[in-house]
Amino acid sequence: MSRYPHRPARSRIAAWAAALGLLLGAVAATSHADAREPASDPDTLLPVELATVGVDSHSGLPIALLRDPESGEVVPIVIGTDQARAILLAMQEVDVPRPMTHDLMVSLMTELDAKLERAIVDGLEDGTYLGMLELRVPGEGAPRRIDARPSDALALAVRTGAPIAVAPEILEADVPFDFQPPGDDEIVTALGITVIEARADLREALGLPDEAGVLVSRAEGAAAEAGLEQGALILEVNGRSPETPIDFLEAVGTTPDEEEAELRFWLDGETHTITLPTDVPVLPDDEDAIQA
């Protein structure tokens, strides 16, 4: 015999719908009451570029490295293991058979016609980084700011191309770290250029020259406009020859103040030299770039 009294199917469905409505209403009310104010003035936030993710060998925790275009330094942000994997998959442009959590969030924003304007890291309290999503909703004059873990905000930013902004105190925190790449598939982005190791199999397949360098997997912004594209081999950055993606990031960081980075690269049998601003690249304002 059933433990539960018999109830017509229509009645049960109505009851479940009512209960779900009450639950969603309670969650919405609680979220509104507990909404967090930004820890820093949104107008003082500074743009940074998500360079890569890996592990801090001191703590064993996953970290994201953010490049500060003003100082040339990189700043570590502690993130979750799942979020680190999500960021890596997006940077590597890996297609997954079914939507992951952050893919689902992007789809939800798309269906609601919402735009992720900025992924924000607005504070550091008791060793915990604070984050927010800055969303633009149709018909509303001011953006909505939603409390979020910085790791989730970064995972969404790398999927949508949304800018990343951090509080000045984050850049000034001077947190010590010892970066270790995530296994053999090291990948780094700087100046809008994403690079990977130029492995022997890739060199053979692409007919790359027998010179030290890193392989371009994607180029955006000024780098793309200057002729840099997928398949190029970056031979030098500011006179330094990068052998690994992290070498590339460090070489970009040596660019003198108020000067442009100088890059020499090989592409289609020819060698080119270009200069690029160290600012965070501005991506095209289209649905594929920053529209969630």
C-alpha positions in Angstrom: 0.0 0.0 0.0 1.3 3.5 -0.8 2.5 5.6 2.0 0.9 8.6 0.4 -2.8 9.3 0.1 -4.2 9.1 -3.5 -4.6 12.5 -5.1 -5.8 13.2 -8.7 -2.9 13.9 -11.0 -4.2 17.4 -11.9 -4.5 18.2 -8.2 -0.9 17.1 -7.5 0.4 19.1 -10.4 -1.4 22.2 -9.2 0.0 21.7 -5.7 3.6 21.3 -7.0 3.2 24.4 -9.1 2.0 26.4 -6.1 4.8 25.1 -4.0 7.4 25.9 -6.7 5.9 29.4 -7.0 6.2 30.0 -3.3 9.8 28.7 -3.3 10.9 30.9 -6.1 9.2 33.9 -4.5 11.0 33.2 -1.2 14.3 32.9 -3.0 13.8 36.1 -4.9 12.8 38.0 -1.7 15.8 36.6 0.1 18.2 37.5 -2.7 16.9 41.0 -2.8 17.2 41.5 0.9 20.7 40.0 1.0 22.0 41.9 -2.1 25.6 43.0 -1.5 26.7 46.5 -2.2 30.0 46.8 -4.2 33.0 46.7 -2.0 34.6 49.3 -4.2 33.3 52.2 -6.2 32.4 50.7 -9.6 33.8 53.9 -11.3 37.3 53.3 -9.8 37.6 49.7 -11.1 40.6 49.0 -13.4 40.6 46.9 -16.5 42.7 43.7 -16.6 43.2 40.8 -19.0 42.7 37.2 -18.0 46.1 35.6 -18.8 45.9 32.0 -17.7 45.0 29.6 -15.0 47.1 27.1 -13.1 48.1 26.2 -9.5 50.0 28.0 -6.8 52.6 25.5 -5.7 52.8 27.2 -2.2 49.1 26.5 -1.4 48.2 23.9 -3.9 45.2 26.0 -4.9 44.0 26.8 -8.4 44.7 30.4 -9.4 43.9 32.7 -12.3 46.5 35.3 -13.4 45.2 38.7 -14.3 47.5 41.0 -16.3 47.6 44.6 -15.3 48.3 46.7 -18.4 49.6 49.7 -16.4 52.3 48.0 -14.4 52.9 44.9 -16.6 52.5 42.7 -13.5 50.3 39.7 -13.2 48.0 39.3 -10.1 46.8 35.9 -8.8 43.2 35.3 -7.9 42.3 32.1 -6.0 39.6 30.2 -7.9 37.8 26.9 -7.6 38.9 23.7 -9.3 35.7 23.4 -11.4 35.9 27.0 -12.5 39.6 26.6 -13.4 38.7 23.7 -15.7 35.8 25.7 -17.1 38.1 28.7 -17.9 40.7 26.4 -19.5 38.1 24.7 -21.7 36.9 28.1 -22.9 40.4 29.4 -23.5 41.2 26.3 -25.5 37.9 26.6 -27.4 37.0 23.0 -26.6 33.5 21.9 -27.7 31.7 19.9 -25.0 28.8 17.5 -25.9 26.5 18.9 -23.4 26.3 22.5 -21.8 28.4 22.9 -18.7 27.2 25.2 -15.9 28.7 28.4 -17.3 27.5 27.6 -20.8 24.0 27.2 -19.4 24.3 30.6 -17.6 25.3 32.2 -20.9 22.3 30.6 -22.6 20.0 31.9 -19.9 21.3 35.4 -20.4 20.9 35.1 -24.1 17.3 34.0 -23.8 16.6 36.9 -21.4 18.4 39.3 -23.8 20.8 40.3 -21.1 24.3 41.5 -21.7 27.3 40.8 -19.5 29.0 44.2 -19.4 31.7 43.5 -16.9 33.1 40.7 -14.7 34.2 42.3 -11.5 36.5 41.5 -8.7 35.7 44.3 -6.3 37.3 43.4 -3.0 39.4 41.2 -0.8 38.0 40.4 2.7 39.7 38.1 5.2 41.6 36.3 2.4 38.4 35.9 0.3 38.0 37.6 -3.1 34.7 39.2 -3.8 33.1 39.3 -7.3 30.1 40.6 -9.2 28.5 40.4 -12.5 27.5 43.7 -14.1 24.5 43.0 -16.4 22.6 45.2 -18.8 18.9 44.3 -19.0 16.7 45.7 -21.7 14.5 48.6 -20.6 16.6 49.4 -17.5 18.7 52.5 -17.3 21.3 51.3 -14.8 23.1 48.0 -14.9 22.3 45.3 -12.4 25.1 44.1 -10.2 24.9 40.5 -8.9 27.1 39.0 -6.2 29.2 36.2 -7.6 32.4 34.3 -7.0 35.2 35.8 -9.0 35.9 32.4 -10.5 32.4 32.2 -11.9 32.6 35.8 -13.2 35.9 35.0 -14.9 34.5 31.8 -16.5 31.6 33.8 -17.9 33.9 36.6 -19.1 36.1 34.3 -21.1 33.0 32.8 -22.8 31.4 36.1 -23.7 34.4 38.3 -24.2 33.1 40.7 -21.5 35.7 43.0 -20.0 37.2 42.2 -16.6 37.6 45.0 -14.0 39.2 44.8 -10.5 39.5 47.1 -7.5 42.8 49.0 -7.2 43.4 47.2 -3.8 43.5 43.9 -5.7 46.3 45.1 -7.9 48.1 46.5 -4.9 47.7 43.5 -2.6 51.1 42.0 -3.6 50.1 38.4 -2.9 53.0 36.0 -3.2 52.6 33.0 -5.5 54.5 30.4 -7.4 52.7 29.6 -10.6 52.6 26.1 -12.0 50.9 25.5 -15.4 48.0 23.1 -15.5 49.7 20.0 -17.0 51.1 19.9 -20.5 48.4 22.0 -22.2 49.7 25.4 -21.1 47.9 28.4 -22.6 48.3 32.1 -22.1 46.6 35.3 -23.3 48.2 38.7 -23.4 47.6 41.7 -25.7 44.7 39.8 -27.1 47.0 37.0 -28.3 46.5 33.5 -27.1 49.5 31.2 -27.4 50.3 27.6 -26.7 53.5 25.6 -26.8 54.9 24.9 -30.3 55.1 21.1 -29.9 57.0 19.0 -32.4 53.8 17.6 -33.9 52.4 21.0 -34.5 55.6 22.3 -35.9 55.6 19.5 -38.5 51.9 19.8 -39.3 52.2 23.6 -39.8 55.6 23.7 -41.4 57.0 26.0 -38.7 60.7 27.0 -38.8 63.2 25.4 -36.5 63.3 28.4 -34.1 62.3 28.9 -30.5 58.9 30.5 -30.1 55.2 30.0 -29.1 52.3 29.2 -31.4 49.4 31.6 -31.8 46.0 29.9 -31.4 43.9 33.1 -31.5 44.5 36.8 -32.1 42.0 39.6 -31.4 41.9 43.4 -31.3 45.0 45.3 -32.4 47.0 42.1 -32.8 44.6 40.8 -35.4 44.5 44.1 -37.2 48.3 44.1 -37.4 48.2 40.8 -39.3 48.8 38.3 -36.5 46.7 35.2 -36.8 46.3 31.6 -35.8 49.2 29.5 -36.9 51.8 32.3 -36.5 55.0 31.5 -34.5 56.0 34.4 -32.2 59.8 34.5 -32.3 60.5 37.5 -30.1 58.7 39.8 -27.7 60.7 42.9 -26.7 63.9 41.2 -27.9 63.3 38.1 -25.8 62.6 34.7 -27.3 59.7 33.0 -25.6 60.0 29.2 -25.3 56.8 28.7 -23.3 53.5 30.5 -23.0 54.6 31.9 -19.6 57.8 33.2 -21.1 55.6 35.1 -23.6 53.5 36.6 -20.7 56.7 37.6 -18.8 58.2 39.2 -22.0 55.1 41.3 -22.5 55.5 42.5 -18.9 58.9 43.9 -19.7 57.4 46.6 -22.1 58.6 50.0 -20.8 56.0 52.4 -19.5 54.1 54.4 -22.1 55.7 52.3 -24.9 54.3 49.5 -27.1 55.4 45.9 -27.1 57.5 44.8 -30.1 56.8 41.4 -31.5 58.6 39.5 -34.3 56.7 36.6 -35.7 56.8 34.1 -38.6 53.7 33.5 -40.7 53.4 31.7 -44.1 57.1 31.7 -44.7 57.7 35.3 -43.9 58.9 37.1 -40.8 57.1 40.3 -39.6 57.7 42.8 -36.9 54.8 44.8 -35.3 54.2 46.9 -32.2 51.1 46.6 -30.0 49.7 48.7 -27.2 49.7 47.0 -23.8 46.1 48.1 -23.1 43.5 45.4 -22.6 42.1 44.9 -26.1 38.6 46.1 -26.9 36.7 43.4 -28.6 34.1 44.0 -31.3 30.7 45.0 -29.9 28.7 42.2 -31.4 26.6 39.3 -30.1 29.4 36.8 -30.5 31.9 39.0 -28.6 30.3 40.5 -25.6 26.6 39.8 -25.9 25.8 36.9 -23.5 
